[in-house]
Amino acid sequence: MRHQHAGTAAAEAEAPRRQIAAAATDPEQGLTAGQAAERAAAGYANLPVEAPTKTELQIVRDNVFTFFNLIFVVLAVCLLFVGDFRDMLFLVIAVANTLIGIVQEIRSKRTIDKLTLLSAPRATVVRDGQVGTLPTDKLVRDDVVLFAAGNQIPADAVVLTGEIQVNESLLTGEPDAIVKRPGDALLSGSFVVAGSGRAQLTKVGAESYASRLTLEAKKDAGPGQSEMMNSLDKLIRVIGIALVPMGIALFVKQYFFLESTLSHAITSTVAALIGMIPEGLYLLTSVALAVSVIRLARKKTLVHDMSSIETLARVDVLCVDKTGTITEPGMQVTGLVPLDEEKFSARSLETVLSAFYAAADADNDTARAMAARFREKSVWKADKVVPFTSATKWSAVSFVGHGSYVVGAPEFVMGQRYADLKDIAEEYSAQGERVLLLAKYDGRLDGKALTGALAPMALVRIVNKIRPEAPETFRYFAEQGVAVKVISGDNALTVSQVALRAGIEGAERYIDASTLESDGDIARAVEQYTVFGRVTPNQKRKFVQALKKAGHTVAMTGDGVNDVLALKDADCGIAMASGADAACQAAHLVLLDSNFASMPEVVLEGRRVINNIQRAASLFLVKNIFSFLLAIITIFATNMPYPLVPLQLSLVSALTIGVPSFFLALEPNKAIVQGRFLHNVLKRACPGGMTNLFLVLGAELFVAAFGFSAAELSTVAAMLMSFNGIFVLYQVCKPFDWKRRILWCAMTLGMVGAIGWFGGFFSMVPLTFQTGLVFTVLLLLAVPCQKTILRIMGIYSRTRDAVKVRLKARRRVRVLPED
């Protein structure tokens, strides 16, 4: 979880170093094992500046030393001072909450640590003249590392051999690929989009460029949190600020103005403050998220960022690539179509393509399929290789004595002359096949636009098999109201046909992204079309940004280096573990089995946890809303004592809030999450909280009218709160299933038993005929009261929405100038 505190790795990364001079390492030999061990021992290992999770000690500390635990201790000391030991039961609940939080968070940490170890990024390194792989945190300064397309650069380095193209946009914001040749510097955090080569690490760990940015960012701002956790933080901050002055005011009112005994004044004040503390709410949220992380881990999903679980629940648009998502990762060449057999015979085409793929790096699925098909031994000598990039959509090789050749997407290779080949190329595209063009090029290869003469030689047909589980997966998303957008670098017609075969709704609506010239064009297209072909990496990013700007919550799946920018910008980036290193590091979630069919379960897990947290949180806030408002009224109303004691609130909290909320928070829940967290929770909690207030105030009025004792008032108020809490729980449990029926019945019987048999323990006295009648009349008003409050809230909500619509319409009206 990226937002967690730094652990021991950070401390080691910042430890003092013994000076060791930089070595001029041979790119073929690398460091010796002894040199590597010496550098690691001296503090030159590539350790991260931030651990993926908290340490177990940090978890214990963060759960024990909280603001509310401090408040509980202070309140307990106050009760201890007046000898009221029985009302200190809330301490048992606080300790239990703390222990549960510690245990669940440690379980979650251990699960994530195991998965992180399994999916840890690795690098290809040269040591003692041997090429092998190591986790990136085992690299040391001066190591020689081999880089190829898809690799993320783990530390600052300098190129020794080869030529590679890197994208530094995650660091600098510059989207264009930059060519790096021997002697050029590489920045950690950037990633390779094309080419290959060897580089020597120059700055590792905390000294690297990406690490310095990370440390600087941590100084400037705290960790990002989800909307739900931010809402909880704000709520708890407000309550925390209000507790102290309200506690002092309540005590002064009870002790000095109402002339209560010191014991009664302290007990009443403690009861009011305990009622205002949502002691289990933050714990419930943390535990539910921790359990969700463990559940996702069992489904082979690694959670990099805890807030992404909430985002998953709100996703209404899912952007997917064709290859590796709709289709299986591997590709197969199914045919070679000569375009001019008089000039270029089938035999010569085989010779050219075999030489081409013997010289070019097979660093993507398409190139690997081509290299597997055209693998004749070639004696042609290449003097210039331009690697494939997602931006150009072609690669090229120049051979000594044989000229230059280009292979790539026909539209991008031919440019304005594509019309000459369009009919034949789209005949195969309409069958769902990918089409590549082989052309002879009469010009200089410099990695820039093809400006020389081109002679089309042949089309190569390539197919991807559709994943067997894809149609069912996309049918699920359609049923759940999640729109699917297919964003691919392939021909739009090809992608559309594949998407139709996979059962994606609206796949017949497709567009070639190369025709979208402005951000406005993209904004309109993302709403109108389902399939986008010939998309560049920067356009993918713009599609995601446009969807987010239109108010959608966007998840993006990908496995290639061309997906990195979009994964980073999506509300929730989901990478396949079998894909590029850079994609896995940029994503919020990683599917370790690289199986897109597991996505429905992942989305359902997000919905389950957030919907259930909202449902359970409303139970907590019923008590908090009631206690807060009653405390304010008690402070300002004359001759009105606070009617409850801490022990009674502990009973209400346990049976109507604490126990039910933990069961409800772990239930299945498939509904899409809508609205803002705090608004949703308060909307559910207000009727119950306000009803509690009206009922208890009613009891106070009867006391004033008929002269009941303080003990009788406390008993009636506690019983009203208890059974109204059971009514609220009844509403929260809807729709009922057998588990919720058992839960509600158990809590109801538990409440009846606690009051009936252990009422004296909870500071309750037997009801007389008069107090029993008051209790019955007020309790009968509970349900009508809740319904009335709900009706009023509904009228207010509809009125507010209507006003917003009118104001919005008024802003659109243009005032015409007078003649």
C-alpha angles and dihedrals in degrees: 000000000000096000094061124105123275115265138198092307090065092051091050091047090056096044118122113272131223107232115254120173117241113258128225094230123203106239090219096048105031121187123329119244088252093052091048092050091048092053093046091051091048093055100262097120120124095246118163119251090223127045116225092236141015119270116253089250090054090050092053092046094048093050096045102040100055130138094245093047086055090051090050091052092049091049091048090052089051091053090045089054092059094039096248099143098155094062090057091083089110087073090065090054091047092051091047090050091050093049092048090050092050095048095047095045092049090050089051092047093051091048092051092045091055093048092044089054091051093048098035113141114257132200133209106239137180117226128162088356092299125115115224142142129258135174107265092243089062093060119104136201113284093026115143109231129189115225129195137164111304097026120124113219106243099195139008111284146164123234114247103175139003131024125270137175117223134190114218097177094116087061106029104019090236106135099195121098114247122215114230121198132178110307095024121122124243121207121220112245094036119106138220116250099175144000130027139245148139125269136182118229112239105171123027138178116357092359095062121103096246092047092051089052090050093051092046091050091052090055093050101046142008123249118291117252136193122263089254096052091044090053091050091048091052092047093049091045091054092047092046092053093047097047099074101049092039091049091051092046093049093050092048091049094048098041105034105026102032090032093224119167116270090248094052093044092052093044093050092047092049090049092052093048094046088052091056095050115091088208096168101034099082089041091050091052094047093047093047091051092045091051088048090055089052092048091050090048089057087054090054095255122134115209112212095173123033093207089062088074089066091044091054090058091056099044113129099161125049118192115201138178120230100230115068093005109053092015133038115268097246123080132203131206108230103175150003115218114196113215099193111020093177092062100027117033122200089252093054090048090056090050094050095046093046090052091044095055093040087061101036123072113251092222100147137043094261094051091046091053090049093047090050092052099040103044106136113140109262131201094190113121118222118215098176132027124186107192124221118263130184089236097056098030092212143077130204141197130196117207127201107252095357105071132232130308134193129203122188150093108336093227093054097041096046099034110181091004092063089101088074090064102027099100096050094040094050091047087070094036089058087060090057095256127137115236127206126188125220111202136171111235125210101196146068117293109222101146091259130104118317104251101159129086117289127206112196109224109173147339119235117210118214130180136199119203113232112242108255091228095047099092092052092047094052091044088057092053091049090053090049094053095249112140116219121216118190111211114183142159091224129094110295094230091050092050092046092054092048091047091050090052088050090055099247111163114241094012089139088071103082138152138189105243092209087074092060104093104170140035087250090057090051093048091054094042096053090060096044105040136054101193125051121187134190091026118169121217091253090050091052087058091049092050090055092046092049092051091049091048089053089060100261126135103229131205118188126198123197146144105190136084088247089064097056098093093047092045089054094050098042119099085240121015115199119192133190111237091222090061133083120318090234092056092051092050094048095049127091092216130028122204099217093195090047088227115142089195088076091064095091090057091047092051091045090053090055092049093046096054098043097043091049094046089053091048094049095040090061088062091056095048093051088070094040095051091048095046094046095050094041091050091053092048091047092053095053103030116090120237093003115130124199101260104206136071126213094252092059092050089049089056093048092046094049100048103032100032120011104046097035093046094057092050093045092047092061099047127109113266122170102177117121112250114244134179130015120312100235093042091051093047096046091047090057096040101045098074092052095042094047091046090053089052095050093046094050092044087051089053089050090054092051089050090053091048101043102026100240117178123258089250091054091048090050091049095049092045093048093048092048091051091046098052094038085054088054089052091050090049088052090057093045092051093058126147090047125216127173093274094051091046090054091046094050094044091048092051092046093050090044091054093047090048094047093050096038100045105019101032092121091056089055092051094257125140127208113273119248122214091265096046090042090053091049090049092049095048093048093045091052087057093055099085096041088048092053091048092050092051090048090051092050091048090050092052090048092048093050092046092050092049091049091051090050091051092050093048091049091050091048092055090055093054111099118217106227116221117248118251 
